[in-house]
Amino acid sequence: MKKQKVLLIEDNTTMREGMALILDKLGVEVQEAADGQAGVNLLEKTVFDLVITDYKMQHLDGLEVLRRVKSLAPATEVVIITAFGTIELAVAAMQEGALDFITKPFSHQEFKVKVEKALERVQERAELQRMTEENVYLRDELAVHFNFGEIVGGSEPMQKIYRVIEKVAPTDSSVLIYGESGTGKELVARAIHKASQRRNKAFIRVNCGALAENLLESELFGHEKGAFTGALRRKRGRFELAHEGTIFLDEIGDISPAMQLKLLRVVQEKEFERVGSEETFTADVRIIAATNKNLKQAVNTGHFREDLYYRLHILPIYLPPLRERKTDIPELVQHFLRHIGEEIRRPHLEISEAALKTLVDYNWPGNVRELENVLERAAVLCDEKLIGPSDLPLLVEDRGALNLSQFAADSLDLNRTLEAVEKKLIERALELSKGIKTETARLLNIKTSALYYKLEKYHLI
């Protein structure tokens, strides 16, 4: 691993040599300067990870050194040392961009701890920057050969998805996209369409789970005037509108058995009738379906037709949840901030390193859609154009939600405390899954039968 570079600026020779010795033991590469101007001269020739500078020096004081550092190398962190440690000076240094502030006199141990924390911050920042640049590079390299539209991320799981899209797009076979809510199933469907032979024809989306059965049939196949109450005119269905193009059937796992049968005929025979009509229409349409359910399990339990399942499941694609591709988060954040900034008329939105780290550390049960919503809320609420940790209150609350001091504070009874923690976890999972028991069990990583037992135990049903 490459050694971190530290510039030490101190006009007291004895102190400088002592601090340099400590830095040397920490395994960093140290360069020394006896005054501020000499330090700036070194900064103009070399990029340092960290600058440690005395405050009170002749000709060029620590604050001016800090300003020069941020002008020459904004990513370089600065720690200021002074014997004149006032609150006003500390505030001024922080406002100018200093990372930390040490007041003389200090012990060797205090100096060592401060420097170690600063170097950790430098390493975290470099890693986040590397992740962002690497993901942008990987995505750009893939885009040279293939257009993935609005899909963002160069992580290994996403590279696998890109390779699958590249293989399935040129065919006319049905595609079934699996993924949790918010993982970007529609974006993948659009990317497949844009890379297919049907790219110049329509891409039509239908949310099957949002419509009642009678409305869904009319939406898919159309209806004749007078076919039912409220049918005041003839309406063409989505399959007609998608002729020679692509139809995307989202939440396919939510349709009724009767609709499954009607859909099976379109998939097999490429024929259908409008509601209230005996005329048969031909559907030259490529079908891409998506679901957040386990359709194979639904087939086994009799909730989904096996013949339709195998007609749709010709080319399956499995989208990873965001928690399995966290290295994509920095790039996703930058992507969303650009779009959000344009929409809310706050261009050049930025995010602090601490806030970005909070986003990377969070588990994202709502996946990419939740990330986008969190950023939009933070962008509206933040001061100026910089999003900080305080603009992410819900995430900070979630991370601290299981503070043991909440539970059985007046008791050391292990069983009572563990039960309280377990109940709190179940309540949180129920909230995140909007009460869907199978999803709750998945979040908790337990069987559904075990979940029902615990729900009864804690009187949650």
Secondary structure, DSSP 8 states (H G I E B T S, - for coil): ----EEEEE-S-HHHHHHHHHHHHHTT-EEEEESSHHHHHHHHTT---SEEEEESS-SSS-HHHHHHHHHHH-TT-EEEEEES---HHHHHHHHHTT-SEEEESS--HHHHHHHHHHHHHHHHHHHHHHHHHHHHHHHHHHHHHH---TT----SHHHHHHHHHHHHHTTS-S-EEEE--TTS-HHHHHHHHHHTSTTTTS-EEEEEGGGS-HHHHHHHHHEE-TTSSTT--S-EE-HHHHTTTSEEEEETGGGS-HHHHHHHHHHHHH-EEE-BT---EEE---EEEEEESS-HHHHHHTTSS-HHHHHHHTTEEEE---GGG-GGGHHHHHHHHHHHHHHHTT--S-EE-HHHHHHHHHS--TTHHHHHHHHHHHHHHHSSTTEE-GGG-HHHHHHHTTT-GGGSSTT---HHHHHHHHHHHHHHHHHHHTTT-HHHHHHHHTS-HHHHHHHHHHTT--
